[in-house]
Structure formats: C-alpha cells, structure tokens
C-alpha cells in the first residue's frame, strides 16, 4: 500500500510511536524515526523491522533542542531522497501538577517537545514534502476531556490541533493532507507507569468496547490516513479512543 513511499516518525522507539513505525514499514514505506535516549529500544525496533524485510533507520536527536527537528528532517531527506509522510508522535508527558504549582521550566519543556518540534517539522514538510503527501499529528483525547493537573500538556496538544487545521488549508492545493489522531487511554509503558492497575481497569470499563486501546489500534488509524484510502480526509481530528471521548 505504501511501497516506495518515504516517511518520518518522531518518537518512534516506544509505545504508539513504535507501533506506527512498524505498521508503516509493514505497509511498504521506508521510515526514519528519532529517539532521544532509548538507544537499545530504538535498536530493537530496527531489528524487528529488518527481520521482516522492512526498511527503517533510527536517528538519535532530542527534539527539545531548538535545532533538532530540522536536523532530523534534513537527515531523513538525505537518507530517503524525498519526503511523502510525516507523523509527529513525540511528546513529553509529566505527572499531573496543578497550574498553581507548575514550574515555568516544565511548561517550556512540554511546549518545546510537544508543540515547537511539530511546528518545525511541519514547516520543513511544507517546503520539502512532495505533492500528494501526508502529515499526521498525534494529539490526545484530553483536549476535549480535560482532567486536573495537565494544563501544559493539554495546551501543547491543543496548539497542535490548530496548526493542523491551518496547514490543511495551506497545503491542500498541493494534494497534501494534514490530520490529527487523538488517542484515548492506550496500553503503553507510559500509561501503566503513571497509573495503578485499578485505575486502568476503571478506565477500560468506561469505554463502550470495554478495554484499553492498544498501540496498534492507533497505528491502524495513522496507516489509514497515510494510505490511499485516506486521500479525501484532511483537516480532521480522528479520535481513536474506543468511544471514551
């Protein structure tokens, strides 16, 4: 389905990002992804993809650094020879803290990774992506289902959604679609590390489908939007939440 296409995925070594990398590679795309610290996790992704005949390359770059997003895009462009797909998945989460107690440094770090890096990779894509390309930005259900203590995180993701809406209109004349996928409670190491088992069971029971999402569920939505069947969808926010939001 994506044979011969080239893709960049940010934050591709774990969780949803890894599932997206593996799915795009399985569908035939040549993928470059970044990781910040998890060298062994990134290497494991590369081994898993190459074991089934896929093409993938990992680049160590911390997107909190102002020049890292464009360095990633330039490295990918040099390796891939062109750009067809961009998936902005990298994000910084943190333990819930009331606004009154949130440090400015935490706010700045969240916005740098979750929003500024998306702006910079999208800006690069707007200049260099081939006509007919696909951009997918990963947000969260918490922009419509807010909870206490996640102000900077929700704000960073809300900004992504607005960047997406504007870019869809700017890039549409070139046949480039720009969309958001907003996962709900997804069974990843990050979610399990931040919540006790009883809380996860309670959340699973709140979904009409009676379970937590899997990373592969989100990757499947991304694959749809980046594939040929997603050609008529742009400027949209697809909520992959199992009906939770």
Buried (B, 14 or more C-beta within 10 A) or exposed (E): BBEEBBBBBBBBBBBBBBBBBBBBBBBBBBBBBBBBEBEEBBEBBBEBBEEEEBBBBBBBBBBBEEEBBBBBBEBBBEBBEBBBBBBBBBBBBBEEBEEEEBEEEBBEBBBBBBBBBBBBBBBBBBEBBBEEBBBBBBBBBBBBBBEEBBBBBBBBBBBBBEBBBEBBEEBEEEEBBBBBBBBBBBBBEBBEEBBEEEEBEEBBEEBEEEEBBBBBBBBBBBBBBBBEEBEEBBBBBBBBBBEBB
